[in-house]
Amino acid sequence: MASSCFSIAAILILILFTTHLNFCIAARKILSSETDTEFIKTSCGATSYPDLCFTTFSSYASEIQASPKILASKSLSLTLNTTLSASKFLTELSKSQALEPREAAALQDCVEEISDSVDELKRSIGEMDEIEGKSFAFRMSDIETWVSAALTDEDTCTDGFSENATDGDVKATVRSQIEKVAHMTSIALAFVNRYAGTKN
């Protein structure tokens, strides 16, 4: 009888321990998730486009955790995806037969500028993958230079569609595409600069 009672007690203790352990694990996950999201919110608050930033990056909070490096890498990756999408759209638009000669010329220049942005972002991502080691400062300087150049290319693209140079609809279409790219690039540059500062 005593042995039976001991067995039941042992089972109850095991159940209670397991329940408590599961509760602790769940609570830890919730706290970790809240911390990760707060990191994204705080990081985005330091950018020029906090709302776009938080909307874009909050769904990656558990992946990014509270790592400036992962945040910088993710921002470059998402910016590249956005830039590639815009590049494809603008390339197709440039083939339109309905464009005026000056619109076609401005758009072709824009396509070339965005293509340069794509190349610079790809180089930045490749360099970020090799960032650890004694050459950290040198590599980060390269990345900052390339991302800054990508942002300049995007600004040059919109400059080609000056107020009176092109049709309003074409200008609005191009600018809506480039604006998102430029904003994402600006955010990426902010996160790259922040990560660069973590090793100073």
LINRA-V627910 format. One record per pair of residues at least 12 apart in sequence whose ideal C-beta (glycine too) atoms are under 7 Angstrom apart, sorted by the first residue. I is the first residue (numbers start at 1). J is the second residue. D is the distance in Angstrom with one decimal. If there is no record, write none. Layout:
# LINRA-V627910
i | j | d
I | J | D
I | J | D
This chain:
# LINRA-V627910
i | j | d
33 | 61 | 6.9
33 | 62 | 6.3
35 | 66 | 6.5
36 | 61 | 4.0
36 | 62 | 5.7
36 | 64 | 6.7
36 | 65 | 5.3
36 | 66 | 6.3
37 | 58 | 6.2
37 | 61 | 4.7
39 | 66 | 4.3
40 | 54 | 6.3
40 | 57 | 5.1
40 | 58 | 5.3
40 | 61 | 5.0
40 | 64 | 6.7
41 | 54 | 5.9
43 | 71 | 6.1
43 | 191 | 6.9
44 | 57 | 6.6
46 | 190 | 6.5
47 | 186 | 7.0
47 | 187 | 4.9
47 | 190 | 4.6
48 | 186 | 5.4
49 | 183 | 4.7
49 | 186 | 6.5
49 | 187 | 6.0
52 | 183 | 5.6
53 | 187 | 5.0
56 | 78 | 6.3
57 | 74 | 7.0
60 | 74 | 5.8
68 | 194 | 5.6
68 | 195 | 4.4
68 | 198 | 5.3
69 | 195 | 5.6
71 | 191 | 5.2
72 | 128 | 6.8
72 | 191 | 4.5
72 | 192 | 5.0
72 | 195 | 4.1
73 | 128 | 5.2
75 | 187 | 5.9
75 | 188 | 4.0
75 | 191 | 4.5
76 | 121 | 6.2
76 | 124 | 5.4
76 | 125 | 5.0
76 | 128 | 6.3
76 | 188 | 5.3
77 | 125 | 6.4
78 | 184 | 6.6
79 | 121 | 6.0
79 | 184 | 4.3
79 | 185 | 5.4
79 | 188 | 4.4
80 | 118 | 6.9
80 | 121 | 4.4
80 | 122 | 6.6
80 | 125 | 6.5
82 | 180 | 6.1
82 | 181 | 5.5
82 | 184 | 4.9
83 | 114 | 6.4
83 | 117 | 5.3
83 | 118 | 5.4
83 | 121 | 6.1
83 | 181 | 5.1
84 | 118 | 6.1
86 | 114 | 6.1
86 | 177 | 4.5
86 | 178 | 6.6
86 | 181 | 4.9
87 | 114 | 4.7
87 | 115 | 6.2
87 | 118 | 5.8
89 | 177 | 5.8
90 | 107 | 6.6
90 | 110 | 6.0
90 | 111 | 5.2
90 | 114 | 6.2
90 | 174 | 6.8
90 | 177 | 6.2
91 | 111 | 5.5
93 | 107 | 6.4
93 | 173 | 7.0
94 | 107 | 4.6
94 | 108 | 5.7
94 | 111 | 5.4
99 | 170 | 7.0
100 | 167 | 6.6
102 | 165 | 6.1
102 | 166 | 6.3
103 | 166 | 4.8
103 | 167 | 6.0
103 | 170 | 5.1
106 | 160 | 4.2
106 | 161 | 5.7
106 | 165 | 6.6
106 | 166 | 5.7
107 | 174 | 6.8
109 | 160 | 5.1
110 | 157 | 4.0
110 | 160 | 5.7
110 | 174 | 6.2
113 | 153 | 4.3
113 | 154 | 6.9
113 | 156 | 5.1
113 | 157 | 4.4
114 | 153 | 6.8
114 | 157 | 6.1
116 | 153 | 4.8
117 | 150 | 4.1
117 | 153 | 4.6
117 | 154 | 5.9
120 | 146 | 4.2
120 | 147 | 7.0
120 | 149 | 5.1
120 | 150 | 4.3
121 | 150 | 5.5
123 | 146 | 5.3
124 | 143 | 4.7
124 | 146 | 4.7
124 | 147 | 5.5
127 | 139 | 5.2
127 | 142 | 5.6
127 | 143 | 5.2
128 | 143 | 6.2
136 | 199 | 5.4
140 | 196 | 4.1
143 | 192 | 5.6
144 | 192 | 5.8
144 | 193 | 6.3
144 | 196 | 6.3
147 | 185 | 6.5
147 | 188 | 5.8
147 | 189 | 4.7
147 | 192 | 5.6
148 | 189 | 6.3
150 | 185 | 5.4
151 | 182 | 6.4
151 | 185 | 4.7
151 | 186 | 6.3
151 | 189 | 6.3
154 | 178 | 5.5
154 | 181 | 5.5
154 | 182 | 4.3
154 | 185 | 6.2
155 | 182 | 6.7
157 | 178 | 5.3
158 | 175 | 5.7
158 | 178 | 5.2
161 | 174 | 5.5
161 | 175 | 6.5
